[in-house]
Amino acid sequence: MKTTAKYLQDVLDRKNFARLMDTFGGSRVWVPKNGNLGHRNKNYYQSRNNEIRNMKKNGKAINILAEKYGLSRKRIYTILHAAKKVRN
């Protein structure tokens, strides 16, 4: 089984792999998946969560929402429940 470092060596050329190690060696680095560049952007989350709430109000199933947004069912329920807490 390949390690993350081995995967990175396969993807990057030798020079860029060395630069990556020099810059981030020993640190945890988060790399977004395609289409998830809004990570940690408050406006992105607010917009996404509003879309989820609106789609649920319009009858979309939890499973469909989870699949569409790449989230777990539990996370969808948390988003929906958080909206109710704010209103009360």
SVG drawing of the C-alpha trace seen along z (x, -y; Angstrom):
<svg xmlns="http://www.w3.org/2000/svg" viewBox="-42 -35 56 37">
<polyline fill="none" stroke="black" stroke-width="0.4" points="0.0,0.0 1.4,-3.4 2.0,-6.1 0.8,-9.6 4.4,-10.7 4.8,-8.1 1.6,-9.3 2.9,-12.8 6.2,-11.7 4.3,-10.1 2.2,-13.3 4.9,-15.9 8.3,-16.2 11.4,-15.8 12.0,-19.6 8.4,-20.4 8.3,-17.4 11.5,-18.7 9.9,-22.2 6.8,-20.7 8.9,-18.9 10.9,-22.0 7.8,-24.2 5.4,-21.8 7.6,-18.9 6.2,-17.7 2.9,-19.6 -0.6,-18.6 -1.8,-20.1 -5.4,-20.1 -5.9,-19.8 -9.4,-20.5 -11.2,-18.0 -12.3,-19.2 -15.3,-21.5 -14.6,-22.1 -12.6,-25.3 -15.0,-27.1 -13.6,-25.2 -13.5,-27.4 -15.2,-30.3 -18.1,-31.5 -20.0,-32.9 -19.7,-29.6 -21.1,-27.7 -23.9,-30.1 -24.9,-29.9 -24.6,-26.1 -26.6,-25.7 -29.3,-28.0 -29.6,-26.0 -29.8,-22.8 -32.6,-24.3 -34.5,-25.5 -34.2,-22.3 -35.4,-20.4 -38.4,-22.8 -39.2,-22.0 -39.4,-18.3 -35.9,-17.0 -34.9,-13.8 -32.0,-13.8 -30.2,-11.2 -30.4,-13.3 -29.1,-16.4 -26.2,-14.4 -25.2,-13.0 -25.5,-16.3 -23.3,-18.2 -20.9,-15.4 -22.0,-15.4 -23.2,-12.7 -26.9,-12.4 -25.9,-13.3 -24.3,-16.6 -27.5,-17.5 -29.6,-16.9 -27.2,-19.1 -27.5,-21.9 -31.3,-21.7 -31.4,-21.5 -29.0,-24.5 -31.5,-26.7 -34.3,-25.8 -32.1,-26.8 -31.4,-30.2 -35.1,-30.9 -36.1,-29.9"/>
</svg>
